[in-house]
Amino acid sequence: MKKLKNQPWYNHAVALCIAVVLLVLLIRFDNVWSAVQHFFGYFMPVILGCVIAYIVNPLSDTYKRVLFKKIKKERTQLILSNLLAFITVLLFLAFFLLMVIPQLVESVTTFARNLNGYYGSIAAFLEERGLSLEQLHLNELLSSTENMVNTIIELVRNNLDRILSTSASAGRGAISVVIAFLLSVYLLADKQNLKAGGKRLFKGLLREDQYTALSAFLGKCHSIMNRYIIFNLVDSLIVGIANAIFMAILGMPYIGLVSFVVSVTNLIPTFGPFVGAAIGAFVLLLEQPWYALAFLIFTIVLQAVDGYVIKPKLFGDSLGVSGLFILIGIIVGGRIWGMVGILIAIPGVAILDLLYRDYFLPWLEKRRRRIDLEEKREKEVDTVLKK
């Protein structure tokens, strides 16, 4: 093999093979990407389980460090902290579901009960501005509750296959989430053995200096992800509580539903708060128009305070990434991986920035110094030979 590598044509042959592979990948990118997605689809519950375990792990470590530090057996500490962490997550989900579902049912019921009243309000609003439902071709759709119900039934009948397919996909997705949640329990319970196995594998594959560099890089990535997850959750909780207090002071309905939606959508960078504001305003608009107006004004103020005060205080300069790069990352991530890409855009860009600043630039500088040194030596040799 060494003799083969020493051949003058070897490097050119390797470069040509790599170029051919890249060209095929670019030409058949859609097919290759579809195959990759299909392959990873089989492992989606496992991947999702790893994600859930990673998100719950900081909470488990906190319980272990704060509540169970006096317990001598580490295995007992791990079991109790993991159990309490998952119980906390389940109680949190149950609390919000019990709060949201009744109000969601109530809002839908109110909408159906007051449908004819909404029709009259829309008609009066348009008449004040010199318009009519007939001019906008909405009279047949909004003329009565019965017509709207018939329209909905017709839409359901025409799209029954799509609805059944979507329902089946949703069912499979729900089963995958349940399986992933169960897997995350086992992953957290066995995290010490998994970490030890991973260390042993990389120590066997890499030199000591390479292993040290990789460990340092993964540690920095872990720190970025942990800070992003924890502070993003805390920030969303603060925004949801502030929204609930504001709605309670003004006596608005659907406090739990709207605040929950605002809190969850606030987890989505850049575009999430706008989605939450639109949903909340629509729900409140069905009750009182001025509720929706007050809610929108408060949301604008709250997002300004969140963006310029709360988030900087929570995140500090830990990420240190340009806002332009984050926006580009969100757009590109959303185009490639959808909502998941948007959610991981900020830590992903931060990790890429870490690679660029701490690894790629130093490598370029070291390479430049080596080239300059070689050129300097060649000049010295030429000078000696000339003499």
N, C-alpha and C positions, 0 to 999 in steps of 0.2 A: 504493500500500500504506500509506503514511504517513497519507493522508487517511482510509483505512478504519480504521486504528488509533485515530484521533482521534474516531471516532464514539462517542457515549455508550453504545450497546448492545454495542460490540465486546467489552469485557472480560466482560460477562455471557454473551455467546454462547460465548466460549472456555471459560469455567468450566462452562457447561452441557454442552458437547461432552466435556470431560474427565470430568465426572460420569457421563455416559452410558456412556463407554468403560469407566470403572472399574466401573460397575454390571454391565455385560455380562461383564467379566472375573470378577467375584465370582460371578455366577450360573452361569457356565459354567467355573468354575475348574478342575474335573476335566478337562474336555475340552481347555482351553487348556494346562494343565500336561502332559497326555498328548501333545499336539501338539509342545510344546517339547522334551520328552524324546525323542520320535521324531525330531525334526529334529536335535538334537544327537547322537543315536545314530549318524548318518552320519559325524560328525566325531570319534567317540570315540577312534579310534587317534591322530588328530592331537592331541587334548586330552591323552590319556595320554602321548604322546610329549613334549609340552611339560612335563608334570609330571615325567617321568623326567629330562629335560634340566635342569630347575630344581633337582632334588634332587642330581644328579651335579655340577652347576656349582660348588658350594663346594669339593668335592674337587679338581676340575680347577684352580680358582684357587689352591688351596693348593699343588698340585704346581708350578704355574707360578711362584708366588712363592718357593717354597723350593728346588726342585730345578733349575729351568731359568732362574733369574734371570740367569745369566751369559751365556746365549745372546742375541745381539744382535738377531736377526730375530724380531719379535713373532709373525709367522705360524708360524715353526718352533716357538716356545714354545707357541703355542696348539695346534698339531697334537700335539706330544709330550705335553702335559698332559692333553688330552682322551683320547688313546689310553691313557695310563697309568691315568686315572680309570676308564674303561670296563673295562679289563683287571682292575683291582682289584675292581670290582663283580662281574664274572663269576667271578673266583677265589673271592670271598667266598661267592657263591651255590653254586658247585660244591663248596666245602669243606663247607658245611653240608648240602647234599643228600647228599653221600657219607657224611656222618656220620649223618644222620637216616634215610635210606631203609633201609639194612641193619638198623638197630635197630627201625624200624617193622615191617619184615617179620618180624624175630625175635619181636617182641612179639605180633604176630598169630598166628604159628606156635605160640608158647608158650600163648596163649589157647586155640587149637583143640586142642592136645595135652592140656591140663590141664582141659578143659571138664567132664569127669565128676568130677574132683577138686573143682572149684568148686561143682558141684551138691551134693556131699557136705558141703562146708564150709557152704554156705548152709542146707542142711537141718539140720545140727547146731546152727548158730547160732540158728535159729528154734525148735528143740526146747528149747534151754536157756531160752527165754523163753516157753514154753508155747504156741507156735504151730506150724503145720505148713504144708507147701506146698499141701496139699489145701484148707485153710481160706482161703488167699490165692489159690486157683485158679491156682497156678503149677506144679503137678505135671506137667501135660501138656506145658507148654513146656520145663521144665527136667529132665524125667525122664531124658533121655539125650542124648548128642551127636547121635544120628541124628534124634531128634525136633526138635532145634533146627535142624539143617541142613535138614530137610524144611520147617520153618516158614519159614526164610529163603528157600528156593526158592519156596514158595507166595507169599510177599510179593513176590518179584521178578517172578513170573509175573503176578500181579494188577496190578502197577504198571509193566509193561514199557513202555507208551507214555510214561509220565512219565519213566522212566529214560532212554529213548532221546532224548526231548526235552531232558532235562537234559544228557546226554552231548553232544548236538549243540551246545547253548549253550556248554558248557564248551570244546568244540573251537573254536568261533568266537571265544570269549574268548581262548583260547591264541594263535590266529592274530593277533588284534588286539594282544595284548601283544608278540608278535614284531615285528609291523609298527611298533608304537609305539616299541620299543627301537631299531629301525633309523632311524626318523625322529628320535629324540632325538640319535643320532650326528650326523646332518646339521644339526640345529638348533644343537647346540653348536659344530660346525665353522663355522657361518655366523653366530654370535651377534653378532659385531662389526657385520656389515652389517645385521642385523635391528635392532640398537639404533640404528644411525645412521638407518635408514629410519623407525623409530618417532619419533625426535626430530624429524626433518624434517617428518613428517606433523603432529605436534602443534604445532610452531612455526608451521606454515601455518594451522592451525585456530584457534589461541588467540592472545590478546594476550600480550605479553611477561610482564606480571605474573601472568596466569593460568597461563602455561607454567611460570614459576618456582614458583608455589604447587603446581601438579600434580606437578612434579619432586620437590619437597620431600616431598610426601605419599607418592608412590610409593617414594621412598628410605626413608622410615620403615617402610612396609609391607614392603619388601624386607628391612630389618634385622630386623623382627619374625619374618618367615617363616624367614630364615636361622638365627637363634638358636634358634627352636623346632625346626627340623629337625635341626640339628647336635647340640644338647644333648639332644634326645629320643633320637637314635640312640646317643649316648654313654651316656646313662642306662640304656637297655635293654641295651647291651653290658655295663655294669658289673653290672647285676642278673643277667644270664645267666651271667657268669663267677663271681659270688659263689654262685649256685645250683649251678653245676658243682663248685666247690671243696667246698661242703658235702656234696653227694652222694658225691663221691670220698672224703672223710674217713670217711663212714659206710659206704662200700663198697656203695652202692646201684647197682642196674642201670639201664640206659637213661639214662646221664648226658647223652649228646649229644642224644637225642630230647627229654627233659623240659626240659633247659636251653634248647634252641632254642625250644620252645613257650613257655616262660616269657619268654624275651627278646622274641619277636615279639609276644605278647599284651600285653606291658608297653608297647608303642607306643600301644595304645588307651587313651585317658584314662579314668580312674575305674573302668570296668567290666572292662577288659582283664586286670588282675592276678587278678581273681576267676575269669575264664575259664581262664587259664593254670594257676591253682592246682587247679581242678576237674579239668582234663584230666590234669595231672601226678599228682594223687592217685589218679585212676582207674587209670592205667597202673601205678603202684606197688602199688596195692591187689591187682592180679592176681598180684603176686609175693609180697609180704609185707604184711599189714595194718599192722604197726608202721612200715614204711617210709612208708606214706601218712600216718600220724599225725605222724611226725617231720617229714615234708615240709611238711604244712599248718602246723605250729607255726613252722617256720623261715620259711615264706612270709609269715606274719603279721608276724613280727619284721622280716624284710627289707623288707616294704612300709612298715612304720612308719619304719624308718631311711631308706628311699628318699624317703618323703613329707616327713619333717621335717628331714633332713640333706642327702642327696645332691641332690635336685631344687632346694632353695633355694640350695645352693652353685653349682650349674650355671647355673640361670636367673637367680638374683639377683632384682633388682627390675625386670628389663628389660621384663616384660609388665605388671606392676602392675595386674592385674585382680582384682576380687573373686571369691572362690571360688563365691559364690552365682551370679554372672553366668556363670561358666564352666560350672557344673552346668546352668543353664538352657539355655545354648548347646549343650551336649552332648545334652540331651533333645530340644530342638527340631531340631537338626541331624540327629540320628538318625532322628527321625520323618519328616523331609523327604527326606534323601538317604541314609539307611541308614548303613552302616559308613563311607562316605566323609564323611558329615556329622559323625560322631563324631570322625574323625581331624582334620578341619579346624576343629573347634569352638573350640579354644583360640586359635589365631591369628586366627580369624574374629572372636571376641569381642574380642580385643585390638585389632584394626583398627577395629571399631565403637566401642570405647571411645576410641581415638585420634581418630576423627572427631567424637565427642561432645565430648571435652575440648578439643581443639586447634582445632576448626573451628566446630562448631555453637554451643557456649557463647560463644565470642568474637563470633560473628555476632549472637547474641541480645543480648549486652551492648552491642555497637556500635549495634544497632537501638534499644535502650532509651535510650541516651544521645542518639541523634538525635531520638527522639520527645520526650524531656525538654527538649532544646534548643529544638525547635520550639514546644512548649507554653510555655516560658519567654519566647520572643520574642513569641508571641501575647499573653501577659499584659502584656508591656511595651508593645506596640502599643495594647492596650485601655486601659492606664493613661494613655498619652499622649493618646489620643483623648478620654478622659473629662475630662482637664484642659483 
